Amino acid sequence: MRLLGAVLIASFIASNLPAHAEFERELGPLASAGSSQIIQGWTGTKQDGWFVLNNQQAGGTEQTLVVQAGPAPAEGRATSVRIAINSSKPGASLGLIATNPANSAICLMEVIADKSAKLFCMENGKRQDIATIPNAAKLDGTDVIEMVDVPGVTRFLLNGRMIGDVQGSAALGAQIGIMAYDTGVFAITDFNITSDGQNVPTQPVTPSQQTGGAPQTADTGAQTAPQNGGNAPQPVAGSGAPSGPLPEFGGDSGRIAAVYYGLVRSIFAHEFGHALIGELQLPSTGPEEDAVDIYSALQIVEPTMYPSGDKEIDDMAIGSASYAALQWYYSGKINEMKGSSPSPWQDEHTADLKRFRNMLCIMYGGNPKVFSSIADGVKLDERTRFRCSDEFNKQNRAWRKILAPHTRSGEWHPEGEQPANAAGAMIKTVFQPSSRRVGDFYASKLSSALTGYFDNLSQTYVLPRPLTVTFRDCDQLNAWYDPKEGSITMCYDLFEHLAVMISDVEMGSAPADSAGQQPTNASAPASGGAAGAVVDELRDDGVAASMVLFQSPYTGPTPNKHARATIITTVEVAKIIANGRKTLFVDTSGLQETMQNAFSLPDAGRDGSVTDSLQEALDEWLNEKAGGDRSVGVVFFGKGMNDRSSYNAALRSATLGWTTFWYRGGLEAWTGNGLPVSK
């Protein structure tokens, strides 16, 4: 970034403002704005494929470049731009803006010079903060901001990661562009607005049509800070009941409680370990991530070591502790399945297996009788079991010793050096409403018990300032401690992912080794055309269209929409073939038989991220098969309705800019309609 900044700054010394025609490549539909909308104190020029805004003196000012785009078409519209920032001001920012001057309204998704991302809207002077995510940007010249909108709703993304949704804002449906704030160098390139793969017609905006008096966007003290560290968007009132899966584990209430309570105990204890180190300025007992994993294990095993005498409570303590550890074992073994061959669970082939090994060792060392069955199941050898007893004692002593100066003395903490009535800050717990069934389960069923648990921690440790624990929808699989805000964020999304994974493994829906199996009717003769579908290819299985890749294993319910690709049915596939449209058909199932003239490419559906090395390889492969013609459509399909790999492949392809279709029914629907397959 320093090199880029030096190049950009040098460009301003050597260049004058060029005519807007020179900005077509960098600014696309904003090209004319690059010369007609520059305000006093700012300059704009072109350098090495970037359009560069420079402001060295007019601190606290905003530069917008906008175009009249109008309402989003029914088929949707996507706006994207690649940006870079070089500024000594931590609050300097650059982002995508949707604005409607007639309504005195804007929505802005900005990247800040401190690497955070913010999304907010303002109407008639009233600001609504939607999301603030720290360290979301890379600031290396590769950050891409996207705005995907359909009539009435707009989704903002950064580097493929959802930041938040805006619904029904008065800012939508008029002007779209970019906004830069404060002094520094701001670079923009690859700005485009498309719909269904085609450029969207726009109209230039004259200075008199631009929004005036735009709201301040940087952290200068004049704006209202987002509450709770920047909340994700809330479910819209009246939008219906929560959706998504809610694993019920055969209706076994004890098991349900053990799974959901165990997951939150494990994840929270890890993040609370980070918080203790940060808030109390503790010395770490080793690498911080490993240290807080140990703290988590100690907290989880302790209730099993001191039974209450109430069988139901004691059984749940053991069950929740078991699932707190088993989540890492299941995750590690699933990830290991991606490799060419399995390895012993004790080998450190994945971070999750290492985490499981360390956690189980502490738990077994603290209570061998209770956890011997798990140790037997994963073939924990006797030498390791013996070592785990010593490991538990060593780590338990270490953590109690470093926490003693901040611990109230009491029945369970005789080592505490603080009096029982020592003053200290409280832990505040917030359970936000959730649009997902798992999140709603936590908020409505478990919030009381969890709040009691957090209150007990407040009574145990003498905290220097209040700590806020917020459970909410995040649209990411994550949980984190924010030392600046003094907060812990617990994402419902992560708990849903882990609960579904455990259910898939234990309830028998995890995939078997079926690479050599063939779908029913695979050899059925062609019927001369697509018959009525044997399955409802557009049925709603309660799974939301995901902007992130589904994790391995790739078997489970799929959405009836796609976040980026166009979903099609057997009838539409047959029409594409009959019309002779130049289209690539790609099968991610790995089965021996597939649709005629289709390519088999199971790796296209792998998880990871849409910025990993596989992404580039897929783009090269598609480009080769399409003969360099990027107008060629691509249809991805898999085994059937429960094959998530085809969804992943379609998401990867659409993110690369290919015209992408997702055939959700896949080979299950194709052969069920009597259509031909071949090897």
Summary of the structure (lengths in Angstrom):
residues: 679
radius of gyration: 27.6
end to end distance: 50.2
largest distance: 84.0
contacts: 2280
relative contact order: 0.08
helix: 37%
strand: 23%
